[in-house]
Amino acid sequence: MRQLPNMQRLVVARFHRRGDAEGYMQILRRLLPVAKHAIVFDTTGAEKLPEVRSAQ
């Protein structure tokens, strides 16, 4: 998430793994060293993966 003036936010990308998000944030820091970015976790469960049932 990129933090903008006046308490506004912009979702830059979404990831399933924290390591992927941290790696992407390192790249953003190199490309945009003045901009402020943060990793935020969405715990609402809106994008849950479908359950996979194993065949018995």
Phi and psi in radians as a Rosetta constraint file:
Dihedral C 1 N 2 CA 2 C 2 CIRCULARHARMONIC -1.711 0.35
Dihedral N 2 CA 2 C 2 N 3 CIRCULARHARMONIC 2.266 0.35
Dihedral C 2 N 3 CA 3 C 3 CIRCULARHARMONIC -1.572 0.35
Dihedral N 3 CA 3 C 3 N 4 CIRCULARHARMONIC 2.144 0.35
Dihedral C 3 N 4 CA 4 C 4 CIRCULARHARMONIC -1.874 0.35
Dihedral N 4 CA 4 C 4 N 5 CIRCULARHARMONIC 2.939 0.35
Dihedral C 4 N 5 CA 5 C 5 CIRCULARHARMONIC -1.062 0.35
Dihedral N 5 CA 5 C 5 N 6 CIRCULARHARMONIC 2.812 0.35
Dihedral C 5 N 6 CA 6 C 6 CIRCULARHARMONIC 1.066 0.35
Dihedral N 6 CA 6 C 6 N 7 CIRCULARHARMONIC 0.659 0.35
Dihedral C 6 N 7 CA 7 C 7 CIRCULARHARMONIC 1.033 0.35
Dihedral N 7 CA 7 C 7 N 8 CIRCULARHARMONIC 0.446 0.35
Dihedral C 7 N 8 CA 8 C 8 CIRCULARHARMONIC -1.595 0.35
Dihedral N 8 CA 8 C 8 N 9 CIRCULARHARMONIC 2.716 0.35
Dihedral C 8 N 9 CA 9 C 9 CIRCULARHARMONIC -2.345 0.35
Dihedral N 9 CA 9 C 9 N 10 CIRCULARHARMONIC 2.681 0.35
Dihedral C 9 N 10 CA 10 C 10 CIRCULARHARMONIC -2.366 0.35
Dihedral N 10 CA 10 C 10 N 11 CIRCULARHARMONIC 2.117 0.35
Dihedral C 10 N 11 CA 11 C 11 CIRCULARHARMONIC -1.317 0.35
Dihedral N 11 CA 11 C 11 N 12 CIRCULARHARMONIC 2.105 0.35
Dihedral C 11 N 12 CA 12 C 12 CIRCULARHARMONIC -1.564 0.35
Dihedral N 12 CA 12 C 12 N 13 CIRCULARHARMONIC -0.748 0.35
Dihedral C 12 N 13 CA 13 C 13 CIRCULARHARMONIC -2.791 0.35
Dihedral N 13 CA 13 C 13 N 14 CIRCULARHARMONIC 2.832 0.35
Dihedral C 13 N 14 CA 14 C 14 CIRCULARHARMONIC -2.186 0.35
Dihedral N 14 CA 14 C 14 N 15 CIRCULARHARMONIC 2.443 0.35
Dihedral C 14 N 15 CA 15 C 15 CIRCULARHARMONIC -2.358 0.35
Dihedral N 15 CA 15 C 15 N 16 CIRCULARHARMONIC 2.707 0.35
Dihedral C 15 N 16 CA 16 C 16 CIRCULARHARMONIC -1.577 0.35
Dihedral N 16 CA 16 C 16 N 17 CIRCULARHARMONIC -0.446 0.35
Dihedral C 16 N 17 CA 17 C 17 CIRCULARHARMONIC -2.016 0.35
Dihedral N 17 CA 17 C 17 N 18 CIRCULARHARMONIC 2.415 0.35
Dihedral C 17 N 18 CA 18 C 18 CIRCULARHARMONIC -1.075 0.35
Dihedral N 18 CA 18 C 18 N 19 CIRCULARHARMONIC -0.708 0.35
Dihedral C 18 N 19 CA 19 C 19 CIRCULARHARMONIC -1.033 0.35
Dihedral N 19 CA 19 C 19 N 20 CIRCULARHARMONIC -0.677 0.35
Dihedral C 19 N 20 CA 20 C 20 CIRCULARHARMONIC -1.136 0.35
Dihedral N 20 CA 20 C 20 N 21 CIRCULARHARMONIC -0.723 0.35
Dihedral C 20 N 21 CA 21 C 21 CIRCULARHARMONIC -1.135 0.35
Dihedral N 21 CA 21 C 21 N 22 CIRCULARHARMONIC -0.721 0.35
Dihedral C 21 N 22 CA 22 C 22 CIRCULARHARMONIC -1.157 0.35
Dihedral N 22 CA 22 C 22 N 23 CIRCULARHARMONIC -0.691 0.35
Dihedral C 22 N 23 CA 23 C 23 CIRCULARHARMONIC -1.104 0.35
Dihedral N 23 CA 23 C 23 N 24 CIRCULARHARMONIC -0.731 0.35
Dihedral C 23 N 24 CA 24 C 24 CIRCULARHARMONIC -1.150 0.35
Dihedral N 24 CA 24 C 24 N 25 CIRCULARHARMONIC -0.655 0.35
Dihedral C 24 N 25 CA 25 C 25 CIRCULARHARMONIC -1.169 0.35
Dihedral N 25 CA 25 C 25 N 26 CIRCULARHARMONIC -0.597 0.35
Dihedral C 25 N 26 CA 26 C 26 CIRCULARHARMONIC -1.078 0.35
Dihedral N 26 CA 26 C 26 N 27 CIRCULARHARMONIC -0.721 0.35
Dihedral C 26 N 27 CA 27 C 27 CIRCULARHARMONIC -1.126 0.35
Dihedral N 27 CA 27 C 27 N 28 CIRCULARHARMONIC -0.764 0.35
Dihedral C 27 N 28 CA 28 C 28 CIRCULARHARMONIC -1.062 0.35
Dihedral N 28 CA 28 C 28 N 29 CIRCULARHARMONIC -0.673 0.35
Dihedral C 28 N 29 CA 29 C 29 CIRCULARHARMONIC -1.135 0.35
Dihedral N 29 CA 29 C 29 N 30 CIRCULARHARMONIC -0.586 0.35
Dihedral C 29 N 30 CA 30 C 30 CIRCULARHARMONIC -1.268 0.35
Dihedral N 30 CA 30 C 30 N 31 CIRCULARHARMONIC -0.694 0.35
Dihedral C 30 N 31 CA 31 C 31 CIRCULARHARMONIC -1.355 0.35
Dihedral N 31 CA 31 C 31 N 32 CIRCULARHARMONIC -0.639 0.35
Dihedral C 31 N 32 CA 32 C 32 CIRCULARHARMONIC -2.260 0.35
Dihedral N 32 CA 32 C 32 N 33 CIRCULARHARMONIC 1.273 0.35
Dihedral C 32 N 33 CA 33 C 33 CIRCULARHARMONIC -1.140 0.35
Dihedral N 33 CA 33 C 33 N 34 CIRCULARHARMONIC -0.374 0.35
Dihedral C 33 N 34 CA 34 C 34 CIRCULARHARMONIC -1.514 0.35
Dihedral N 34 CA 34 C 34 N 35 CIRCULARHARMONIC -0.481 0.35
Dihedral C 34 N 35 CA 35 C 35 CIRCULARHARMONIC -1.267 0.35
Dihedral N 35 CA 35 C 35 N 36 CIRCULARHARMONIC 2.615 0.35
Dihedral C 35 N 36 CA 36 C 36 CIRCULARHARMONIC -1.770 0.35
Dihedral N 36 CA 36 C 36 N 37 CIRCULARHARMONIC 2.258 0.35
Dihedral C 36 N 37 CA 37 C 37 CIRCULARHARMONIC -2.216 0.35
Dihedral N 37 CA 37 C 37 N 38 CIRCULARHARMONIC 2.722 0.35
Dihedral C 37 N 38 CA 38 C 38 CIRCULARHARMONIC -2.546 0.35
Dihedral N 38 CA 38 C 38 N 39 CIRCULARHARMONIC 2.610 0.35
Dihedral C 38 N 39 CA 39 C 39 CIRCULARHARMONIC -1.660 0.35
Dihedral N 39 CA 39 C 39 N 40 CIRCULARHARMONIC 2.230 0.35
Dihedral C 39 N 40 CA 40 C 40 CIRCULARHARMONIC -2.209 0.35
Dihedral N 40 CA 40 C 40 N 41 CIRCULARHARMONIC 2.424 0.35
Dihedral C 40 N 41 CA 41 C 41 CIRCULARHARMONIC -1.764 0.35
Dihedral N 41 CA 41 C 41 N 42 CIRCULARHARMONIC 2.310 0.35
Dihedral C 41 N 42 CA 42 C 42 CIRCULARHARMONIC -1.704 0.35
Dihedral N 42 CA 42 C 42 N 43 CIRCULARHARMONIC 1.901 0.35
Dihedral C 42 N 43 CA 43 C 43 CIRCULARHARMONIC -1.785 0.35
Dihedral N 43 CA 43 C 43 N 44 CIRCULARHARMONIC 0.226 0.35
Dihedral C 43 N 44 CA 44 C 44 CIRCULARHARMONIC -1.253 0.35
Dihedral N 44 CA 44 C 44 N 45 CIRCULARHARMONIC -0.392 0.35
Dihedral C 44 N 45 CA 45 C 45 CIRCULARHARMONIC 1.342 0.35
Dihedral N 45 CA 45 C 45 N 46 CIRCULARHARMONIC 0.316 0.35
Dihedral C 45 N 46 CA 46 C 46 CIRCULARHARMONIC -1.151 0.35
Dihedral N 46 CA 46 C 46 N 47 CIRCULARHARMONIC -0.483 0.35
Dihedral C 46 N 47 CA 47 C 47 CIRCULARHARMONIC -2.039 0.35
Dihedral N 47 CA 47 C 47 N 48 CIRCULARHARMONIC 0.901 0.35
Dihedral C 47 N 48 CA 48 C 48 CIRCULARHARMONIC -1.204 0.35
Dihedral N 48 CA 48 C 48 N 49 CIRCULARHARMONIC 2.534 0.35
Dihedral C 48 N 49 CA 49 C 49 CIRCULARHARMONIC -1.340 0.35
Dihedral N 49 CA 49 C 49 N 50 CIRCULARHARMONIC 2.551 0.35
Dihedral C 49 N 50 CA 50 C 50 CIRCULARHARMONIC -1.128 0.35
Dihedral N 50 CA 50 C 50 N 51 CIRCULARHARMONIC 2.562 0.35
Dihedral C 50 N 51 CA 51 C 51 CIRCULARHARMONIC -1.217 0.35
Dihedral N 51 CA 51 C 51 N 52 CIRCULARHARMONIC 2.437 0.35
Dihedral C 51 N 52 CA 52 C 52 CIRCULARHARMONIC -1.905 0.35
Dihedral N 52 CA 52 C 52 N 53 CIRCULARHARMONIC 2.120 0.35
Dihedral C 52 N 53 CA 53 C 53 CIRCULARHARMONIC -1.727 0.35
Dihedral N 53 CA 53 C 53 N 54 CIRCULARHARMONIC 2.299 0.35
Dihedral C 53 N 54 CA 54 C 54 CIRCULARHARMONIC -1.469 0.35
Dihedral N 54 CA 54 C 54 N 55 CIRCULARHARMONIC 2.515 0.35
Dihedral C 54 N 55 CA 55 C 55 CIRCULARHARMONIC -1.360 0.35
Dihedral N 55 CA 55 C 55 N 56 CIRCULARHARMONIC 2.289 0.35
